[in-house]
Amino acid sequence: MELRMSGNAVKTFARSITCLARIGNEVAIQASSTQLTFHTLNSSRSAYQSITFKPDYFDVFTVSAPQVQCSVLLKAICSVLRTPIASIDHLTVSLPNPDASKVQWTLNCHNGMRKAYWITCNVEPDIQHLSLDRRKLPSNFVVRPRDLNRLLSNFQTTLQEITIIATNPTCLPPDTATEIGGKAVELRSYIDPTKENDSSLHTQLWIDPTEEFVQYNHITNPVDVTFGVKESKAFLSFCEGCEVDIQFYFDKAGEPILMAPKFGLDDGSNSTFDATLVLATMLMSQLNTASSSENPQAAGTSYGQANDGRQAPVQERSKGNSGLPSDQTRIWSDLSGSRTRGGNDAEHGKERNESDNVLREIQKIGGIHISKAGAAGRNMSDIPNDFHSVDRNPLEEPQGMVDLEGHASQHHPSNWVEADDDDDEGDESELCVQSTPPYH
């Protein structure tokens, strides 16, 4: 097998390798007399990408055997392409025979420099083939990479999964269609229902397909798909570098979503290369999750119904909105009322426990009374009995009289030594010593 490319073909080939490296760690190369295909699969087997090149893409395309296949580490290929692409005149990839253990990569630069690399390969790779027909997926839309990048810039850069909700604007009631303004598509940051005390920022973005998309087809009930953002951005950068639109094909939650470049008005049959990215989606629909999370809250609260059996106003508003499409895009902050109430109950319970502890301490020290005379050495029996019969609130006594353990506090005036008097006496009895004159 021998391949040679130059000019813009080298740039597109380098973009392909970069995109594949952001998906998986190893690329499987499969060559025949009609095409050259690169396959990669990520470690979690949730993302699959394939890029196909036709013989017309290359300056020289020679495959001696009926089929040649091997696998190479993408990290090694990326190290070969570290040379600036603008300085490369042409790139040659050759495999001497189908059983060869190394693939030779040769870079011929404009300044006359020639770089050769030999990369170890596996002649028995595990090649995965795609069995998904994009024509059978009912929903699809086409968007320009620049516009999609602008929409994704509204979300946090640390976002890992994103949800796309597609609806049919022609099936909406007239009043609802006017309210949402024809925004039939929503982009929503994925919310993990099992994660508690989630403090990350959640974003929802409604889109008008006629303004943001080049093409939009969806005629069924509202559906949603949740998929990874990292792999999507990698494929988005590839399509933006190739200056082609990107098209999405999907069905429903749990079914894979397919992305492919859109080559103008044709179906890509006249293009010399093609690419496909398939991502796994979440099994649980976010539309069902929002409604199921709301029902247990309404049923579990004691204030959900009035004494005469009528629904509370909060539940009436939720029930009244259930027929609107906005239920499909419910904001989760509306469901945080139970958490706030639960937190307030916990705070009130804590205050009640502290009050009980204070009462117990009052009972413990109720019979203990310390006065200045007692601290000076007087007998406690000399204190009149009516002094003991006086009930005082420890909270109203001056600070420092009695601590919680019933002992005299060090801040009591009787426990302090007359420091000023001692200092004066010491000064009178102290001898005055003159300093020794300097020796000359």
FIDREN-855881 format. One record per atom (N, C-alpha, C): x negated, z negated, y. Coordinates in steps of 0.2 Angstrom, whole numbers, padded with zeros to 4 digits, always signed. Each point is the difference from the previous one (the first is absolute). Layout:
<sites>
XZY
...
</sites>
This chain:
<sites>
-0004+0000-0006
+0004+0000+0006
-0004+0000+0006
+0001+0004+0005
-0003+0001+0006
+0004+0001+0006
+0000-0004+0005
+0004+0001+0006
-0004+0000+0006
+0002+0004+0005
-0004+0001+0006
+0005+0001+0006
+0000-0004+0005
+0004+0000+0006
-0004-0001+0006
+0003+0003+0006
-0003-0001+0006
+0005+0000+0006
-0003-0001+0006
+0005+0000+0006
+0005-0006+0000
+0006+0002+0001
+0006-0005+0000
+0002-0002-0007
-0002+0004-0005
+0001-0003-0006
-0003-0006-0002
-0007-0001+0003
-0003-0006-0001
+0003-0006+0003
+0003+0001+0006
+0003-0005+0004
+0006-0002-0004
+0004+0004-0003
+0006-0002-0003
-0002-0003-0007
-0005+0002-0003
-0002-0003-0006
-0002-0007+0001
-0004-0001+0006
-0002-0007+0001
+0006-0004+0002
+0005+0002+0003
+0006-0004+0001
+0003-0002-0006
+0000+0005-0005
+0003-0001-0006
-0003-0006-0004
-0007+0000+0000
-0004-0005-0003
+0002-0007+0003
+0000+0000+0007
+0001-0006+0003
+0007-0003-0001
+0005+0004-0001
+0007-0002-0001
+0000-0003-0007
-0003+0004-0005
+0000-0002-0007
-0004-0007-0001
-0005-0001+0004
-0004-0006+0000
+0004-0006+0002
+0005+0001+0005
+0004-0005+0002
+0006-0002-0004
+0001+0004-0005
+0005-0001-0005
-0003-0004-0007
-0005+0004-0003
-0003-0003-0006
-0007+0000+0000
-0003-0002-0005
-0008-0001-0001
-0003+0006-0003
+0004+0003-0004
-0003+0006-0004
+0004+0006+0000
-0003+0006+0000
+0004+0006+0000
-0001+0004-0006
+0005+0002-0003
+0000+0005-0006
+0000+0007+0003
-0005+0004-0002
+0000+0007+0002
+0002+0004-0006
+0004+0005+0001
+0003+0004-0005
+0000+0007+0003
-0004+0005-0003
-0001+0006+0002
+0002+0005-0005
+0003+0006+0002
+0002+0005-0004
-0001+0007+0004
+0001+0005-0003
-0001+0007+0003
+0005+0001+0006
+0006-0004+0000
+0005+0001+0005
+0000-0005+0006
-0003-0006-0001
+0000-0006+0005
-0005-0005-0002
-0001-0004+0005
-0005-0006+0000
+0005-0006+0002
+0000-0005-0004
+0005-0006+0002
-0004-0006+0000
+0001-0005+0004
-0003-0006+0001
+0006-0005-0001
-0001-0005-0005
+0005-0005-0001
-0003-0007+0001
+0004-0005+0003
-0003-0007+0000
+0006-0004+0000
-0001-0006-0003
+0005-0005-0001
-0003-0007+0002
+0004-0004+0004
-0003-0006+0002
+0000-0005-0005
-0003-0006+0001
-0001-0005-0005
+0007-0003-0003
+0004-0001+0005
+0007-0003-0002
+0005+0005-0003
-0002+0007+0000
+0004+0005-0003
+0006+0001+0004
+0000-0001+0006
+0006+0000+0005
-0001+0006+0004
-0005+0004+0000
-0001+0005+0005
-0004+0006-0004
+0002+0006+0000
-0003+0005-0003
+0000+0006+0005
-0006+0003+0000
-0001+0006+0005
-0004+0006-0004
+0002+0006+0001
-0003+0006-0002
-0001+0005+0005
-0005+0003+0000
-0002+0005+0005
-0002+0006-0004
+0003+0006+0002
-0001+0006-0004
-0003+0006+0005
-0005+0003-0003
-0003+0005+0004
+0000+0007-0004
+0002+0005+0003
+0000+0007-0003
-0006+0003+0000
-0001+0005-0004
-0007+0004+0000
-0002+0003+0007
+0006+0002+0004
-0002+0003+0006
-0002-0005+0006
+0000-0006-0002
-0002-0005+0005
-0008+0000+0000
-0003+0002-0005
-0007-0001-0001
-0004+0007+0001
-0006+0000+0002
-0004+0006+0001
-0002+0003-0007
-0001-0005-0004
-0002+0002-0007
+0003-0005-0005
+0004+0002-0005
+0004-0004-0004
-0001+0003-0007
-0004-0003-0004
-0002+0002-0007
+0001-0006-0005
+0005+0002-0005
+0001-0005-0005
-0001+0004-0007
-0006-0002-0004
-0001+0004-0006
+0004-0002-0005
+0002-0007-0001
+0004-0002-0006
+0007+0001+0002
+0005+0000-0005
+0007+0000+0002
+0002-0006+0004
-0003-0006-0001
+0002-0005+0004
-0006-0005+0000
-0001-0003+0006
-0006-0004+0001
+0003-0006+0003
-0002-0006-0002
+0003-0007+0003
-0006-0005-0001
+0000-0004+0005
-0004-0006+0000
+0002-0005+0006
-0003-0005+0000
+0002-0005+0005
-0006-0003+0003
+0000-0001+0007
-0006-0003+0004
+0003-0005+0004
-0005-0005+0002
+0002-0005+0005
+0000+0003+0007
+0006-0002+0003
+0001+0003+0007
-0005-0003+0005
-0003-0006-0001
-0005-0003+0004
-0006+0004+0000
-0002+0003-0006
-0006+0004+0000
+0001+0007+0004
+0006+0003+0000
+0001+0006+0003
+0001-0001+0008
+0002-0006+0002
+0000-0002+0007
-0007-0001+0003
-0004-0002-0004
-0007-0001+0002
-0003+0007+0001
+0002+0005-0004
-0003+0007+0001
+0002+0003+0006
+0007-0002+0002
+0002+0003+0006
-0001-0004+0006
-0005-0004+0000
-0001-0004+0006
-0004+0005+0005
-0003+0005-0002
-0003+0005+0005
+0006+0003+0004
-0002+0000+0007
+0005+0003+0004
+0003+0007-0002
+0006+0000+0000
+0003+0007-0003
-0002+0006+0005
+0000-0002+0006
-0002+0006+0005
-0007+0003-0002
-0004-0004-0003
-0007+0002-0001
-0001+0004-0007
+0006+0000-0004
+0000+0003-0007
+0002+0007+0001
-0005+0004-0003
+0002+0008+0000
+0004+0001-0006
-0001-0002-0006
+0004+0001-0006
-0001-0006-0005
+0005-0001-0004
-0001-0005-0005
+0001+0003-0007
-0004-0002-0005
+0000+0003-0007
+0001-0006-0005
+0005+0001-0004
+0001-0005-0006
+0000+0004-0006
-0005-0003-0005
-0001+0004-0006
+0000-0005-0006
+0003+0002-0005
-0001-0004-0007
-0003+0005-0005
-0006-0001-0002
-0003+0005-0005
+0004+0002-0006
+0003-0005-0003
+0004+0001-0006
+0005-0005+0000
+0006+0001-0004
+0005-0005-0001
-0002-0007-0002
-0006+0000-0004
-0002-0006-0003
-0005-0003+0004
-0002+0002+0006
-0005-0002+0004
+0002-0007+0003
-0006-0005+0001
+0002-0007+0002
-0001-0001+0007
-0002+0006+0004
-0001-0001+0007
+0003+0006+0004
+0003-0001+0006
+0002+0005+0004
-0005+0001+0006
-0002+0006+0001
-0004+0001+0006
+0003+0002+0006
-0001-0003+0006
+0003+0001+0006
-0006+0002+0005
+0000+0006+0003
-0005+0003+0004
+0003+0001+0007
-0004-0003+0005
+0002+0002+0007
-0005+0004+0003
+0001+0006+0003
-0004+0004+0004
+0002-0001+0007
-0005-0003+0004
+0002-0001+0007
-0003+0006+0004
+0003+0000+0007
-0002+0006+0004
-0007-0001+0002
-0003-0005+0000
-0007-0001+0002
-0005+0002-0006
+0002+0002-0005
-0004+0002-0006
-0001-0005-0005
+0003-0006+0001
-0001-0006-0004
+0005+0001-0006
-0003-0001-0006
+0004+0000-0006
+0000-0007-0004
+0006-0002-0001
+0001-0007-0003
+0003+0001-0007
-0003-0003-0005
+0003+0001-0007
+0002-0007-0003
+0005-0001-0003
+0002-0006-0003
+0003+0001-0007
-0002-0005-0004
+0003+0001-0007
+0004-0007-0001
+0006+0001-0002
+0005-0006-0001
+0002+0000-0007
-0001-0006-0003
+0002-0001-0007
+0008+0001+0000
+0002+0003-0006
+0007+0002-0001
+0002-0002-0007
+0006-0001-0001
+0003-0002-0006
+0004+0007-0003
-0002+0002-0005
+0002+0007-0003
+0007-0001-0003
+0002-0007-0002
+0007-0001-0003
+0004-0004+0005
+0002+0002+0005
+0004-0004+0005
+0007-0001-0002
+0003-0005+0003
+0007-0001-0002
+0004+0003+0006
+0003+0006-0001
+0003+0004+0005
+0008-0002+0000
+0003-0002+0005
+0007-0001+0001
+0003+0006+0003
+0006+0003-0003
+0003+0006+0003
+0007-0003+0003
+0002+0003+0005
+0006-0001+0003
+0006+0003-0003
+0005-0004-0002
+0006+0003-0003
+0006-0001+0005
-0001+0000+0006
+0006-0001+0005
+0001+0007+0004
+0006+0002+0000
+0002+0006+0003
+0003-0002+0007
-0003+0002+0005
+0002-0001+0007
+0007+0003+0002
+0002+0005-0004
+0006+0003+0002
+0006-0004-0003
-0001-0004-0004
+0005-0004-0003
+0002-0007+0004
-0004-0001+0005
+0001-0006+0004
+0004+0002+0006
+0006-0004+0001
+0005+0002+0004
-0001+0000+0008
-0004-0005+0001
-0002-0002+0008
-0007+0002+0001
-0001+0003+0006
-0006+0003+0002
+0000+0000+0008
-0006+0000+0003
+0000+0001+0007
-0008+0003+0001
-0001+0003+0006
-0006+0003+0002
-0002-0003+0007
-0006-0002+0001
-0002-0003+0006
-0007+0002+0002
-0001+0000+0006
-0007+0002+0002
-0004-0006-0001
-0006+0000-0002
-0005-0005-0001
-0001-0004+0007
+0000+0003+0006
-0001-0003+0006
+0006-0004+0002
+0006+0002-0002
+0006-0004+0002
+0000-0006-0005
-0001+0001-0006
+0000-0005-0005
-0005-0006+0002
-0006+0002+0002
-0005-0005+0002
+0003-0004+0006
+0003+0004+0005
+0003-0004+0006
+0005-0005-0003
+0004+0002-0005
+0005-0005-0002
-0003-0006-0004
-0005+0002-0004
-0003-0006-0003
-0004-0004+0004
-0002+0002+0006
-0004-0004+0005
+0005-0006+0002
+0006+0000-0001
+0004-0006+0002
+0000-0006-0005
-0003+0001-0005
-0001-0005-0005
-0007-0003+0000
+0000-0006-0003
-0007-0003-0001
-0005+0004-0004
-0006+0000+0002
-0005+0003-0004
-0001-0003-0007
+0002-0006-0001
-0001-0004-0006
+0006+0001-0005
+0005+0004+0002
+0006+0002-0004
-0002+0003-0007
+0002-0002-0005
-0001+0002-0007
+0005+0005-0003
+0006-0002+0001
+0006+0004-0002
+0005+0001+0006
+0003+0006+0000
+0005+0002+0005
+0006+0003-0004
+0006-0001+0003
+0006+0002-0003
+0003+0006+0005
+0002+0005-0004
+0004+0005+0004
+0007+0000-0003
+0005+0000+0005
+0007+0000-0001
+0003+0006+0002
+0003+0004-0004
+0003+0006+0002
+0007+0000-0001
+0004+0002+0005
+0007+0001+0000
+0003+0007+0003
+0006+0001-0002
+0003+0006+0002
+0004-0001+0007
-0003+0003+0005
+0004-0001+0007
+0007+0003+0000
+0001+0005-0004
+0007+0003+0000
+0005-0004-0003
-0002-0005-0004
+0005-0004-0004
+0002-0006+0004
-0003-0001+0006
+0001-0006+0003
+0007+0000+0004
+0003-0006+0001
+0006+0000+0005
-0002+0002+0007
+0005+0003+0004
-0002+0002+0006
-0003-0005+0005
+0003-0006+0000
-0002-0006+0004
-0007-0002-0002
-0001+0000-0007
-0007-0002-0002
-0005+0005+0002
+0002+0006-0001
-0005+0006+0001
-0002-0001+0008
+0005-0002+0004
-0002+0000+0007
-0004-0006+0001
+0001-0006-0003
-0004-0006+0001
-0007+0001-0002
-0002+0003-0006
-0007+0001-0002
-0003+0006+0003
+0004+0005+0003
-0003+0005+0004
-0003+0005-0005
+0003+0001-0006
-0003+0006-0004
-0006-0002-0004
-0002-0007+0001
-0007-0002-0003
+0002-0001-0008
-0001+0005-0004
+0002-0001-0007
-0006-0002-0004
-0006-0001+0002
-0005-0002-0004
-0003-0006+0003
-0002-0005-0004
-0003-0006+0002
-0007-0001-0003
-0005-0002+0003
-0006-0003-0002
-0001-0007+0000
-0001-0004-0005
+0000-0007+0000
-0006-0003-0004
-0003-0004+0003
-0005-0004-0003
+0003-0004-0006
-0004+0001-0006
+0003-0003-0006
+0000-0008+0001
+0005-0003-0002
+0001-0008+0000
+0000-0002-0008
-0005-0004-0002
+0000-0003-0006
+0005-0005-0001
+0006+0000-0004
+0005-0005+0000
-0003-0006-0003
-0005+0000-0004
-0003-0006-0004
-0005-0004+0004
-0002+0003+0006
-0005-0004+0004
+0004-0004+0005
-0002-0007+0000
+0003-0005+0005
-0004-0001+0006
+0003-0001+0005
-0004-0002+0007
-0004+0006+0002
+0003+0006-0001
-0004+0006+0002
+0000+0001+0008
-0006-0001+0003
-0001+0000+0007
-0002+0007+0002
-0001+0005-0004
-0002+0007+0002
+0005+0003+0004
-0002+0005+0004
+0005+0004+0004
+0003+0005-0004
+0007+0000+0001
+0004+0005-0004
+0003+0005+0006
-0001+0006-0002
+0002+0006+0005
+0006+0004-0003
+0005+0002+0004
+0005+0005-0002
+0000+0005+0005
+0000+0007-0002
+0000+0005+0004
+0005+0005-0002
+0005+0002+0004
+0005+0005-0001
-0002+0006+0003
+0001+0006-0004
-0003+0006+0002
+0006+0005+0000
+0000+0005+0005
+0005+0005+0000
-0004+0006-0004
+0003+0003-0005
-0004+0005-0004
-0001+0006+0004
+0005+0002+0004
+0000+0006+0004
-0005+0000+0005
-0003-0006+0002
-0005+0000+0005
-0007-0001-0003
+0000-0004-0005
-0007-0002-0003
-0002+0004-0006
+0005+0003-0003
-0002+0004-0006
+0001+0007+0001
-0004+0004-0004
+0001+0007+0000
+0006+0002-0004
+0001-0003-0006
+0005+0001-0004
+0002-0006-0004
+0007-0001-0001
+0003-0006-0003
+0006+0002-0004
-0001-0002-0006
+0006+0001-0005
+0001-0006-0004
+0007-0002+0001
+0002-0006-0004
+0008+0000+0001
+0003+0001-0006
+0007+0000+0000
+0004-0005-0004
-0004-0004-0003
+0003-0005-0005
+0001-0007+0004
+0001-0005-0003
+0001-0007+0003
-0007-0002+0002
+0000-0006+0004
-0006-0002+0003
-0005-0002-0006
-0006+0002+0001
-0005-0002-0005
-0006-0003+0003
-0004-0003-0003
-0006-0003+0003
-0006+0000-0005
-0006+0001+0002
-0006+0000-0005
-0005-0004+0004
-0004-0004-0004
-0005-0004+0003
-0007+0002-0004
-0005+0002+0004
-0006+0002-0003
-0006-0002+0004
-0006+0001-0003
-0006-0002+0004
-0002+0004+0006
-0003-0004+0005
-0002+0003+0006
-0007+0003+0000
-0004-0003-0004
-0007+0002+0000
-0001+0007-0003
+0003+0001-0005
+0000+0007-0003
+0003+0005+0004
+0006-0002+0003
+0003+0005+0005
-0004+0002+0006
-0003-0005+0003
-0004+0002+0005
-0006+0004-0002
-0003-0001-0006
-0005+0005-0002
+0002+0007-0001
+0006+0001-0002
+0002+0007-0001
+0002+0002+0007
+0003-0004+0004
+0002+0002+0007
-0006+0003+0004
-0006-0004-0001
-0006+0003+0003
-0002+0006-0002
+0000+0001-0007
-0002+0007-0003
+0005+0005+0003
+0006-0001+0000
+0004+0006+0003
-0001+0001+0007
-0001-0005+0004
-0002+0001+0007
-0006+0003+0001
-0005-0001-0004
-0006+0004+0000
+0000+0007-0001
+0005+0002-0005
+0001+0006-0002
+0005+0004+0004
+0003-0004+0005
+0005+0003+0005
+0006+0003-0003
+0003-0004-0005
+0006+0002-0003
+0005-0006+0000
+0006+0002-0001
+0005-0006+0000
+0000-0003-0006
+0003-0006-0001
+0001-0004-0006
+0007+0000-0002
+0002+0000-0006
+0007+0000-0002
+0001-0006-0006
+0005-0003+0001
+0002-0006-0005
+0006+0002-0004
-0001-0001-0006
+0005+0001-0005
+0002-0007-0004
+0006-0002+0000
+0002-0007-0003
+0007+0000-0002
+0001-0005-0005
+0007+0000-0002
+0003-0007+0001
-0002-0005-0002
+0002-0007+0001
-0005-0005-0002
+0002-0006+0001
-0005-0006-0001
-0002+0000-0008
-0006-0001-0001
-0002+0000-0007
-0002+0007-0003
+0001+0005+0004
-0002+0007-0002
-0006+0002+0004
-0004+0004-0002
-0007+0001+0004
+0002+0005+0006
-0004-0001+0005
+0000+0004+0006
-0006+0005+0000
+0002+0006+0001
-0005+0006+0000
-0002+0002+0007
-0006+0001+0002
-0002+0003+0006
-0004+0006-0001
+0001+0005+0004
-0004+0007-0001
-0001+0003+0007
-0005+0004+0001
+0000+0003+0007
+0005+0006+0000
+0002+0001+0006
+0005+0006+0001
-0004+0005+0004
-0001+0006-0003
-0004+0006+0003
+0005+0004+0003
+0002-0001+0007
+0004+0004+0004
+0007+0001-0003
+0002+0007+0000
+0007+0001-0003
+0000+0002-0007
-0006+0001-0003
+0000+0001-0007
+0000-0006-0005
+0000+0001-0006
+0000-0006-0005
-0007-0002-0002
-0005+0003+0003
-0007-0001-0002
-0003+0005-0005
+0004+0005-0002
-0003+0004-0005
-0005+0005+0003
+0000+0001+0006
-0005+0004+0003
-0006-0004+0002
+0000-0006+0000
-0006-0004+0002
-0005-0001-0006
-0006-0001+0002
-0006+0000-0005
-0001-0007-0003
+0004-0005+0003
-0001-0007-0003
+0007-0003+0001
+0001-0005-0004
+0006-0004+0000
-0002-0007-0002
+0004-0005+0002
-0001-0007-0001
+0006-0004-0002
+0000-0005-0004
+0006-0004-0001
-0002-0007-0001
+0004-0004+0003
-0001-0008-0001
+0006-0003-0002
+0000-0004-0005
+0006-0003-0003
-0001-0007+0000
+0004-0004+0003
+0000-0007+0000
+0006-0004-0003
-0002-0005-0003
+0005-0004-0003
+0004-0004+0005
+0006-0001-0001
+0005-0004+0005
+0002-0007-0003
+0002-0004+0004
+0003-0006-0002
+0007+0001-0004
+0000-0004-0006
+0006+0001-0004
+0006-0003+0004
+0000-0005+0003
+0005-0003+0004
+0002+0003+0006
+0006+0002+0001
+0002+0003+0007
+0000-0005+0005
-0002+0001+0006
+0000-0004+0006
+0007-0001+0003
+0004+0005-0002
+0007+0000+0003
+0004-0005-0004
-0001-0001-0007
+0003-0005-0004
-0003-0007+0001
-0006+0000+0002
-0003-0006+0001
+0002-0004+0006
+0002+0004+0005
+0002-0003+0006
+0007-0003-0001
+0004+0004-0003
+0007-0003-0001
+0000-0006-0005
-0004+0001-0005
+0000-0006-0005
-0003-0006+0003
-0004+0000+0004
-0003-0005+0004
+0005-0004+0004
+0004+0004+0003
+0005-0003+0004
+0006-0003-0003
+0002+0002-0006
+0006-0003-0003
-0002-0007-0003
-0006-0002-0003
-0001-0007-0002
+0000-0004+0006
-0002+0002+0006
+0000-0005+0006
+0007-0001+0002
+0004+0005+0000
+0007-0002+0002
+0004-0004-0005
-0002+0000-0006
+0004-0004-0005
-0003-0007-0001
-0007+0000+0002
-0003-0007-0001
+0001-0005+0006
+0002+0002+0005
+0000-0004+0006
+0007-0004+0000
+0000-0006+0002
+0006-0004+0000
+0005+0002+0006
-0003+0003+0006
+0004+0002+0006
+0002+0007-0001
+0000+0003-0005
+0002+0007-0001
+0008+0001+0000
+0004-0006-0001
+0007+0001+0000
+0002-0006+0004
+0006+0001+0004
+0003-0005+0003
+0004-0005-0004
+0003-0005+0003
+0004-0005-0004
+0006+0003-0003
+0003+0005+0004
+0006+0003-0002
-0001+0006-0004
-0006+0001-0003
-0001+0006-0004
-0002+0006+0003
+0000+0001+0007
-0002+0006+0003
-0008+0000+0001
-0002+0007+0000
-0007+0001+0001
-0003-0002+0006
-0006-0002+0000
-0003-0002+0007
-0002+0006+0004
+0000+0000+0006
-0001+0006+0004
-0007+0003-0002
-0005-0003-0002
-0006+0003-0002
+0001+0005-0005
+0004-0002-0005
+0001+0004-0006
+0005+0005+0002
+0005-0001+0004
+0004+0006+0002
-0004+0005+0004
-0005-0001+0004
-0004+0005+0003
-0004+0004-0005
-0002-0004-0005
-0004+0004-0006
+0005+0004-0004
+0006-0002-0001
+0004+0004-0004
+0003+0006+0004
+0000-0001+0007
+0003+0005+0004
-0005+0006+0000
-0007-0002+0000
-0005+0006+0000
-0002+0003-0006
+0003-0002-0006
-0002+0002-0006
+0002+0007-0001
+0005+0003+0004
+0002+0007-0001
-0004+0005+0004
-0005-0003+0004
-0004+0004+0005
-0006+0002-0004
-0003+0006+0002
-0007+0001-0003
-0005-0004+0002
+0001-0004+0005
-0005-0005+0003
-0002-0005-0005
+0005-0001-0005
-0002-0005-0005
-0006+0002-0005
+0000+0007+0000
-0006+0002-0004
-0007-0001+0003
+0000-0002+0007
-0006-0001+0003
+0001-0007+0004
+0002-0005-0004
+0001-0007+0003
-0007-0003+0001
+0000-0003+0006
-0007-0004+0001
+0000-0006-0003
-0005-0002-0003
-0001-0006-0004
+0000-0006+0004
-0001+0000+0007
+0000-0006+0004
+0007-0003+0000
+0005+0005-0001
+0007-0003+0000
+0001-0005-0005
-0004+0000-0005
+0001-0004-0006
-0004-0007+0000
-0003-0001+0006
-0004-0006+0000
+0004-0006+0003
+0006+0000+0000
+0004-0005+0003
+0000-0006-0005
+0000+0001-0006
+0000-0005-0005
-0006-0004+0000
-0006+0004+0001
-0006-0003+0000
-0001-0005+0006
+0003+0002+0006
-0001-0005+0006
+0005-0006-0001
+0006+0001-0003
+0004-0006-0002
-0004-0004-0005
-0003+0003-0005
-0003-0004-0005
-0006-0004+0003
-0003+0003+0005
-0006-0004+0003
+0003-0005+0004
+0005+0001+0004
+0003-0006+0004
+0002-0006-0004
+0003+0002-0006
+0003-0006-0004
-0006-0004-0003
-0006+0004-0001
-0006-0004-0002
-0003-0004+0005
+0001+0002+0006
-0003-0004+0006
+0005-0006+0001
+0006+0001+0000
+0005-0006+0000
-0001-0005-0005
-0001+0002-0006
-0002-0004-0006
-0006-0004+0001
-0005+0003+0003
-0007-0003+0001
+0001-0005+0005
+0004+0001+0006
+0001-0005+0005
+0004-0006-0003
+0005+0001-0004
+0004-0005-0003
-0005-0005-0005
-0005+0003-0003
-0004-0004-0004
-0005-0004+0004
-0002+0003+0006
-0004-0004+0004
+0004-0006+0003
+0006+0001+0002
+0004-0005+0003
+0001-0006-0005
+0001+0002-0007
+0000-0005-0005
-0006-0004-0001
-0006+0003+0001
-0006-0003-0001
-0001-0005+0006
+0002+0002+0006
-0001-0004+0006
+0005-0006-0001
+0006+0000-0003
+0004-0005-0001
-0003-0005-0005
-0003+0003-0005
-0003-0005-0005
-0006-0004+0003
-0004+0003+0004
-0005-0003+0003
+0003-0006+0005
+0005+0002+0003
+0003-0005+0005
+0002-0006-0004
+0003+0001-0006
+0002-0006-0004
-0006-0004-0003
-0005+0004-0001
-0006-0003-0003
-0003-0005+0006
-0001+0002+0006
-0003-0004+0005
+0005-0004+0004
+0006+0000-0002
+0005-0003+0004
-0001-0008+0001
-0003-0003-0005
-0001-0007+0001
-0007-0002+0003
-0004+0005+0002
-0007-0002+0002
+0000+0001+0008
-0002-0005+0003
+0000+0000+0008
-0006-0003+0002
-0004+0004+0004
-0007-0002+0002
+0001-0001+0008
-0003-0005+0002
+0000-0001+0008
-0007-0001+0002
-0001-0001+0006
-0007-0001+0003
-0002-0008-0002
+0005-0004+0000
-0001-0007-0001
-0003-0001-0008
+0004+0004-0004
-0002+0000-0007
-0007+0003-0001
-0002+0005+0004
-0007+0003-0001
-0005-0005+0003
+0002-0005+0005
-0005-0004+0002
-0001-0006-0004
+0004-0001-0006
-0002-0006-0004
+0006-0004-0001
+0005+0001+0004
+0006-0005-0001
+0003+0001-0007
+0004-0005-0002
+0003-0001-0006
+0007+0004+0000
+0001+0004-0005
+0006+0004+0000
+0006-0005+0000
+0000-0006-0002
+0005-0004+0000
+0002-0003+0007
-0005+0001+0005
+0002-0002+0006
+0004+0005+0004
+0001+0006-0003
+0004+0005+0004
+0008-0002-0002
+0004+0000+0006
+0007-0002-0001
+0003+0005-0006
+0005-0003-0003
+0004+0003-0005
+0004+0006+0003
+0002-0001+0006
+0004+0006+0003
-0004+0006+0001
-0007-0001+0000
-0004+0006+0001
+0000+0005-0006
+0001-0004-0006
+0001+0004-0007
+0006+0003+0000
+0005-0003+0003
+0007+0003-0001
+0001+0006+0004
-0005+0002+0005
+0001+0006+0004
-0002+0006-0004
+0005+0005+0000
-0001+0006-0004
-0003+0005+0005
-0006+0003-0001
-0003+0004+0005
-0001+0007-0004
+0001+0005+0004
-0002+0007-0003
-0007+0001+0001
-0004+0001-0005
-0007+0002+0000
-0001+0006+0005
+0005+0004+0000
-0002+0006+0004
+0001-0001+0007
+0003-0006+0002
+0001-0002+0007
-0006-0004+0003
-0004-0003-0005
-0005-0005+0002
-0006+0004+0003
-0004-0003+0004
-0006+0003+0003
-0005+0003-0006
-0003+0005+0001
-0004+0003-0004
-0006-0004-0002
-0002-0001-0006
-0006-0004-0002
+0002-0007-0002
+0007-0002+0000
+0001-0007-0002
+0000-0001-0007
+0003+0004-0004
+0001-0001-0007
-0001+0007-0003
-0004+0001-0005
-0001+0006-0004
+0005+0000-0005
+0000+0005-0004
+0005+0001-0006
-0001-0004-0005
-0006-0003-0001
-0002-0004-0006
+0001-0007+0001
+0003-0002+0007
+0002-0007+0001
-0006-0004+0003
-0006+0003+0001
-0006-0004+0003
-0001+0001+0007
-0003-0005+0003
-0001+0001+0007
-0005+0005+0002
+0002+0004+0005
-0003+0006+0002
-0006-0002+0004
-0006+0004+0000
-0005-0001+0004
+0001+0001+0007
+0005+0004+0002
+0001+0001+0007
+0004-0005+0003
+0002-0006-0003
+0003-0005+0003
-0005-0004+0005
+0003-0002+0006
-0005-0003+0005
-0003-0006-0003
+0003-0004-0004
-0003-0006-0003
-0006+0001-0004
-0001+0006-0003
-0005+0002-0005
-0006+0003+0004
+0000+0000+0007
-0006+0003+0003
-0004-0006+0003
-0006+0001+0000
-0005-0005+0003
-0001+0001+0007
+0000-0006+0004
-0001+0001+0007
-0007+0002+0002
-0001+0007+0000
-0006+0003+0000
-0003-0001+0007
+0004+0000+0005
-0003-0001+0007
-0003-0007+0001
+0003-0005-0003
-0002-0007+0001
-0007-0001-0004
-0001+0003-0006
-0006-0001-0004
-0005+0004+0004
+0001+0005+0003
-0005+0004+0003
-0003-0004+0006
+0005-0003+0004
-0003-0004+0006
-0004-0006-0002
+0002-0003-0006
-0004-0006-0002
-0007+0002-0003
+0000+0006-0003
-0006+0002-0002
-0005+0002+0005
+0003+0003+0005
-0004+0002+0006
-0004-0006+0004
+0004-0006+0000
-0003-0006+0003
-0005-0003-0003
+0000+0000-0007
-0005-0003-0004
-0006+0004-0002
+0001+0006+0002
-0006+0005-0002
-0006-0001+0005
-0006+0001-0003
-0006-0001+0004
-0002+0006+0003
-0003+0000+0006
-0002+0006+0003
-0007+0001-0001
-0002+0005-0003
-0007+0002-0002
-0002+0005+0005
-0006-0001+0004
-0003+0005+0004
-0004+0005-0003
-0001+0006+0002
-0004+0005-0003
-0007-0001+0001
-0004+0002-0004
-0007-0001+0000
-0003+0005+0005
-0004-0002+0005
-0003+0005+0005
-0004+0005-0003
-0001+0006+0002
-0004+0005-0003
-0008-0002+0001
-0003+0002-0005
-0008-0002-0001
-0003+0006+0004
-0005-0002+0005
-0004+0005+0003
-0007-0001-0002
</sites>
